[in-house]
Amino acid sequence: ILEALAGATPVNGRAPKHCRPRRRSGRFMDPVARDRYEALRELRKSKAVELGIDPEVALSNAVLEEIVRTPPRSLEALQATPELAGWRHSVFTAPIWNLVAAFSRK
């Protein structure tokens, strides 16, 4: 593999037509969704600082995106989110629910 990589020619320019665009390109074109995502990111960042861990370790961007795309309809639904199990449950469930509830009032 290393020999093949060493002899490989770098690809410059556009990706081949059969390649899908990057996952994050154009995400949250809706400004309201973008604001909600940013609010969740700020919450995650503040909790990560309190815990002394990297924000992505605390909660992934994918989890935040999913909460924005399909907000839980109840606290119980949020609590059932598998990515909020274990130690994340006590740290994130109530603050996230407060944000989600605030979003729905707007």
C-alpha positions in Angstrom: 0.0 0.0 0.0 2.8 2.4 0.9 4.5 1.8 -2.4 1.3 2.4 -4.3 0.7 5.7 -2.4 4.3 6.8 -3.0 3.9 6.3 -6.7 0.4 7.8 -6.9 -0.3 11.0 -8.8 -2.3 13.5 -6.9 -5.7 14.4 -8.2 -6.3 18.1 -8.7 -9.5 19.8 -9.8 -13.0 18.7 -9.6 -14.1 15.3 -8.2 -15.2 12.7 -10.7 -18.9 12.8 -11.6 -19.7 9.6 -9.8 -18.5 11.0 -6.4 -21.0 12.4 -4.0 -20.4 15.9 -2.7 -19.1 16.4 0.8 -21.6 15.7 3.4 -21.4 19.1 5.0 -21.6 21.2 1.8 -24.6 23.4 1.9 -25.9 22.2 5.2 -28.6 24.3 6.9 -29.5 26.7 4.1 -32.4 27.7 6.3 -31.2 30.5 8.6 -33.5 29.4 11.4 -32.1 25.9 11.3 -28.6 27.3 11.2 -29.3 29.5 14.3 -30.6 26.4 16.2 -27.5 24.4 15.2 -25.2 27.2 16.4 -27.1 27.5 19.7 -26.6 23.7 20.2 -22.9 24.0 19.3 -22.5 26.8 21.9 -24.2 24.6 24.5 -22.0 21.7 23.6 -18.9 23.9 23.8 -19.7 25.3 27.2 -20.4 21.8 28.6 -17.2 20.5 27.1 -15.2 23.2 28.7 -16.8 22.4 32.1 -15.8 18.8 31.6 -12.4 19.5 30.2 -13.0 17.5 27.0 -13.2 18.2 23.3 -16.6 19.3 22.1 -16.8 16.5 19.5 -16.2 14.0 22.2 -19.0 15.5 24.2 -21.5 15.2 21.3 -20.9 14.8 17.6 -21.9 17.3 15.0 -24.1 14.6 13.5 -26.1 14.4 16.8 -26.6 18.1 16.9 -27.7 18.1 13.2 -30.2 15.4 13.8 -31.7 17.3 16.7 -32.1 20.4 14.5 -33.5 18.4 11.6 -36.0 16.3 13.6 -36.5 18.0 17.0 -37.8 15.7 19.7 -41.5 16.3 20.5 -41.1 15.6 24.2 -38.5 15.4 26.9 -39.1 11.6 27.0 -38.3 11.4 23.3 -35.0 13.3 23.8 -34.2 11.1 26.8 -34.6 8.0 24.5 -32.0 9.3 22.1 -29.2 6.6 22.1 -26.4 9.2 21.7 -27.5 10.8 25.0 -27.1 7.6 27.0 -24.7 7.2 29.9 -22.9 10.2 31.3 -24.2 12.4 28.4 -27.8 12.0 29.7 -27.2 13.9 33.0 -25.0 16.5 31.3 -27.0 17.3 28.1 -30.6 16.2 28.2 -32.1 19.1 30.3 -30.1 21.9 28.6 -30.8 20.5 25.1 -34.5 20.2 26.0 -34.6 23.8 27.2 -33.1 24.9 23.9 -35.5 22.8 21.8 -38.5 24.1 23.8 -37.2 27.7 23.3 -36.9 27.0 19.5 -40.5 25.9 19.3 -41.8 29.1 21.0 -40.2 31.2 18.3 
